[in-house]
Amino acid sequence: MHRSTQSTQSTDRPVTTGSPGGADAHRAVAGSPDGAGRGGAGRGGAGRGGTAAAALEMVILALLGDPVPARFTFWDGSALGPEVAVGTVRVHSPEALRHLLWAPGELGVARAFVSGSLSVEGDLYGLLRVLHEAAPRDLRRMGMRALPSMMMAAARLGALGPPPAVPAEECRPAGRIHSVRRDAAVVSHHYDVGNDFYRLVLGPRMTYSCARFTGAGTTLEEAQDAKHELVCRKLGLDRRPGSRLLDVGCGWGAMAIHAARHHGASVVGISLSREQVDLARRRVHEAGLDDRIEIRLQDYRDLRGDRFDAISSIGMFEHVGSARSAEYFDTLHRLLVPMGRLLNHAISTPDGSRLGSRSFIGRYVFPDGELVDVGQVVLGMQRAGFEVRDVESLREHYSRTLHAWVANLEEHWDEAVRLVGRPRADVWRLYMAASANGFDDGGLAIHQVLGVVPAPGGASGMPPTRESWS
């Protein structure tokens, strides 16, 4: 989720779910309505007659199995499932069924949710959890299997017709995947939705990545400062004042400002988001750090001739993709001086996961996002010439970070809707809550991997223990 999945600039977007996406290609939306789970339509259909519930009961059973551990209510007041449930899926109009007919599976449900013809109520985390636990792993295949039942139900309800309009919030990028132009487009889709909106969600630090909570009473702002300080210490900036730092995917400049203010670092921050760059430059100026920080609108592949003592890559790697990971690490290795260090902070999942182009996360949150197994990250860095010196998981910290972001969004809901519209606010709330569940159950993880470029003869410049990082 990410200053941005992760990916990825990033959020270590969640991408979830990745979410943002996320384990199993869209684990980050584990159990969301786009992956509504098996079991729970509940039989109890006697007396429903010609209601929407009666027409759709076989569809829900075909899609989800029996019983679904959630309540389903429909536009005509009819309902299926237990009366006492952790949450409710509300189907507001027959258009939701048409979305499923024209895009069976997760994409159809995602479009119904974003368009407003389907919504969720109740304990959001609990509802997403029980639906995820019951959901079929391949919802698209299950959707195709249920297509005949959906056609019959649509005919009974008078819902047959042309495909509904695709929500404007959906992203279908063109061009070669992970080309410079396409990467810029998908980064813009995620990050250029308005700095005021992100300030509401992320808080005053404007840091779109996992915080580090050092105690039960640690605030989100204190936890983000602690994360930045941990990165600085792992990179050795505390022991080498004046070091030259590259912050790849610099977001709104929080890491750059921390490193320059507290450790005298000379920082270059790069991002593909124009809105991030504009605000980061203003924040640097307001902090009185123009002489120490340069913020560039630049792709990492265009860095040439620069040399750095340290590189931080926080929530950026999710946007790179496994096919380009070797190029990424080779580029960063080339930019470092001997004994220079790289800290790669990224969402991961066992065996890796590409956020599918027909998934909720892939279309509405992190297009082209990819989560790479931490083992592959370590291998990729070593193949590029890094000596990997430390790997740390902050999984539980990311869940707590996401809960704080969701709470911020809910507290300022009316303002968020005014800034970006209800559909996009709904998307962010759903993907962040589902991503939190993914970190809670271990389907998603986040790792900091520290590597160093050994000097000729093998000198690393690394401290003998981790004591200075505490």
N, C-alpha and C positions, 0 to 999 in steps of 0.2 A: 504495500500500500504504500503509496508511495510517493515522495517528494517529487515516487513515481518515478504491484506489484516493480501487489508488486506490483511491476515493472512499476522508474522507472517509478534524470528527472524523476522520479518515481514516487510511488507510494509504496514503497514496499507494501500495492496495491495491492492490499490487498488486492489480489486478484485474485484474490482471491482467488479470492476468492477467488489472488486470484485467483483472492477470491477469490478477487478477486480473482472463476477458474479456481484452480487449486487442485489439491490431490485428486486424482482421477479425472483430470481435465477440467472439471468444474466443481471440485470439492469445496471451494470457497463459498459457493452458494448452496452448500450442503443442506438439502431438505427444504429449500425455498420453494415457492409455488412453481418455479420453473423446473423443479425436480420433485414435485409433490409425491409423497410416499405411498407405499402399498398399505392397504388395510384400512378400513375405516369408513367406507361408504356406509357401512352399517345396513343391515337388512331393513328392519322396521319400515317398510314402504307401504304397508297396508293403508288404504284410505287416501293415498296421494293422488290417485286418479290421473288426470291429464296435466299434472304439474310439471314444472321444469325438473324437479327432483326425480320424479318418476321416469321422465324421458332420459335423463342423464345418468341414472343409477348404473346401468350396464356399462356406460362409458367409463365412469369412475372405477368400477370394479375391474374392467379390462385394463385400465391404465395403472391402477394402484393396488389391486388386490383387496382383500377383505380380512380384517376391518382397518380402515384408515383412522389413526388416532387423532383426528381433528374434526371439527364441525365444518360442513359445507352449507352455505346458504345461497339462495338464488333470487333473481330479480322479482319473482312473483310471490316471495314470502315462504316458499317451501324450503325444506332442508333435509340433509342427510348427515349421518354420523352422530356421535355421542352428544347429548345435550350439555354435559359438563366436560369440557375439553380444555387443553392448554391454550388453544387459540382457534380462530375461525378464518377460513378462506371464504371470502364473499365474492360471488359471481354476479356482477351487477347488470349484465345484459347479454343477449344471445351473441353479441359480437365476439365475446370471449371464445365461444365455440367455433365461430368462423375463423378466428386466428389459428385455432388448433387444426381445423380442416385444411387450411392452406399452408401451414407450416407445422406438421405433426411433431410432437415432442417438446423439448425444452424451449426452442425458439418461439413456438406458437404461444406457449404459456408466458414467456417473457414479454412478448408483444402485448398480450392481453393485460398483463400487470402494468406495463409502462403506459399503455393507452388509457388505463383507468377502468377497463371493463372487468378487472379482477383486482381484489385488494386483500390484505391480511390484517387481522386484529388480534389483540390479546398479548400474551407474553411472546414477543417476537423471537427471542433467543430459544425459548422452549418449543415454540411452534416449528421453527426451522429445524431444530434438533430432531424432533420426533418424525417429521416428514423425511428428513435425510436418512434417518435410520431405516425407514421403510421403503425408500425409493429404489426403483430398479436402476441398475448401473448404466444401462443404455436406454435412456428415456425416448430417444428418437425411434429406435427399433420398436419399443413398446407402443409408441404413438402410431406407427404404421400398422401394427397389429390391431390396434383399436379403431382404425379408420372406418371400417364398415359400420361399427356401432355408432361412431360419431355421425356418419352420413345419415343413418336412420333417425338418430335423435334430432339432428338438425332439420330433417324433413318434417318430423312431428311438431317441432317448435317454430316452423316457418323461418329458420335461420339460414337456409341455403342462399347463396348469393356470391357476388364477386369478392375478391380478397379485400379485407379492410385496409385502410391506409397504414403504411408502416410508420411507426412513431418517428418524429423528427430527431429524437435523441439517439437513434440507432446509427452506428458507424459501420460502413462497408468500404474499407479503404481499397484503393486501386493501385496497381503497379506491383513490382516485384517485392515480395515480403522482405522486410528489413533493408530495403534500399534507403538511401539518405532521404529521398523525398517522401517515401511512405512512412518512415519512422517519424519524420517531422509532422506529418498529418495526424498520425495516431496520438502522438504526444500532445498536439494541440487539442485534439478531441477530449482528452482527459484533463489537461491542466488549464486550458484557456477558457474555463467556464466562469471566471470571475474571481479576482483576488478577495473581494469582500465575502464571497461565499466560503472560500477556504479559510478565511480568518475566523468566521463563525464556528466552523467545524474543528479546526486545528488549534485554535487558541492563539494568543499573542505571539508565541514563538514561531508560528507559521512553519512548523516542521512536520513534513508528511512522511514520517518513518517511525519505526518502533522506538519508544522511549525506554528508559532503564530506571525502574522504581527501586530505590534503595531502602525503603521502609513502608510500613502500612499507611503512614500519613503523608507520603510523598505526593506532591501535586503533579499534574501533567507537565507544567512548565519546569518544575525542578527536575523531573525525570528526563525531560528532553535535554536540559543542561547536563545532566549526569551522563547521558548517552554521548553527547558531543565531547565531553571531557574524557570519557573512556576511549573514544576513537583517537583523540589527540595523544593520549598517553601511549596507546598501542603503537601509534606512528612515531613516537619518540619526540613529539614537538615540545613537550615539557622540558626535555633535556637538551634541546638544540634550538634556543630562541633565534628567530630570524630565518627559520627553515622555509623553503619554498614549497608550497602545497598546491596540488591540483585537486579540486573538488569536482568530480564528474557527476553530472546530473545535480547541480547545486541547488535546485529548488528556489526558494525565496531568500537564500543567502544565510540561513541560520548557522550552518556549520562553518562557513567562511568567516562570519563575524566572530564566532566564538574562538576560532583558532587565532585570528589576528588580535583580538582584544586581550585574550588571556595568555597567549604564548608568543606574541610578537611575530606570528607567521606572515609571510608574504604569499598571498593566495590568488590563484586564478580559478574562478568558478565558471563552468560551462553548462548550458541548458539549451534545449531545442524549443522551449516554450517562451514565446515573446512576452507574454504577460508576466511570467516568473522573472525573466531577465529585467524587465522594466521596473518591477517592484523591488527586486533584489538590489538594483543599482541605487534606488531611492533610499532603501534601508541602510546600505553601506554609507551613503552620504550623510544621512541623519546620525549615524553612529560616529561620524568623524574619522572614517577609516579609508577614505579614497586613496590615500598614499600607500595603503597596504593591500587593498583588494581590487581586483579587476574582474568584472562579470562580463562574460561573452555569450552571444547567441551563436553557438558553434557545436558542430558534431565532433565526437571524439576522434573520428576518422580523419578529420581535417587538422589535427594537431601535428605540427611539424616544426622542428627546430627548437622546441622548448625542452628544458630539462628541469626535473623536480627532485626534491629530497623525499617527498612523500605524496601519496595519492589516496584520497578517500573516495570510495564508490559506494554511496549509501542509497539503496532503493533504486539503483540504476540498472543492475544486471538483468532484472526481469524483462527489460525491454530489448535486450541484446539478442536473445535466442541462441539455442545450443549450436546451430549451424555457424554462427559468427563468434562463438565464444573464444575460439583459438585466436582469431583476428583481434578480438578485444584485449585479451591478456597479452598477446604479442605487442600490441600498440602501447599498452601501459608499461610493459617491461622496458621497451625502447626509450620511454620518456624519463625513466628513473636513473639517477646516478648510482654508482656502486654503493651498496649498503642502504639504498633507498627502500622504502617500505610501501606496500599496498594493503589497504584494509578494504575487503569486499564484503559488504553488508547486504544480504539478499534473502528473500523468501525462497524456500526450497520445499521439495516434497519427495518422498522415496520413489526412485525410478524416474523422476522427472514428469512434467506434464505440460503440454501445450494447451492453452486456453482455446477451446474449439470455436470455430467461426460461426457455429450455430448455437452457441451457448449464451446464456444471459451475460456472463462476464465478458465473453469475447465480442459481443455486439454492442454492449452498453457501457462497459467499464474500461477494460484493458484490451483493446483490439491488438492482436498479434503478440500478446503477452505469453511468456513461457517461464515455468518454474523448473529449475535444474537441480537434480540431486546434488547434495553437498559433496558427496564423494567425487562426482564429476567436476565440480568446481575445484576441489583440491587437485585432482589429476590435471585439469586444464592449466591451472597456475603453474604446476611443476613442469609440465611440458613446455611452457613458455619460458622457463628458466628461473622461476621463483623457487626459493626454499620456503616451504610452508612451515610456519613456526607456532601457530596457534589457531584453534577452532573453538568457538563458543556459541552455544545456543541461547537465544533470548526468547524462546517460544512463549512462555507464560507472560512475559513482559508485553508481547504484542497483543495478546488478548486484552490485557488491562488497558493498553493504549487505545484499542478499538472501542472498548466500552466507554472510555472517556470521550472519544470523538462522537459516538452515537448520542451520548448524553448531551453534549454540546449542541448537536443538531436538533435534538428534540426540544431542548430548552429554548432554542431560537427558531423554532419551526416556521412560524409565520413570516419572519424576516427572510429565512432561507427560501421559502416558496416565492416570495416577492422578488428575490434576486435571480433565481434560476428556473422557477416554475415548479409546479408540483411533480411532474414526471421525473425530472432529474433529481429532485430532493428525495423522492421515493426510491430511486435507483441507489443513491448513495447510502440511505439508511439500510436498505435491504442487504447490499453487498458488504457493508461494514459489519453488520450483525452476524451475517452468515460466515464471514471471514473469522470473526472472533470465535465462533463455534469450532471452526476448523483448527485454530490454534489450540483451543481447549482440548479437543479430542486427539490431537497429534497428527491429524491428516496434513496439516501445514506446520512448517517450522521456519525459523529464521536464524541464519548463522552469520557470524562474523568470522571471516577467514583472513588471517594475517600472513602475508608473504614478504620476503626480503630478497633483494638482488645481491647475492654474495659478491664481495670484491675479489679480485684475483688473489689466489691463495686461500680463499675460503672465509675471510673475515666477514662477519655479519653485522657487527655493531649492536647486537641484541643484548638486553640486560640478562643477567644470569637467572632471574626469576620473574614471576608476574607481580611481585610485591608492589612495584611502582604504579601498577594499573589500578590498584584498589582505591 
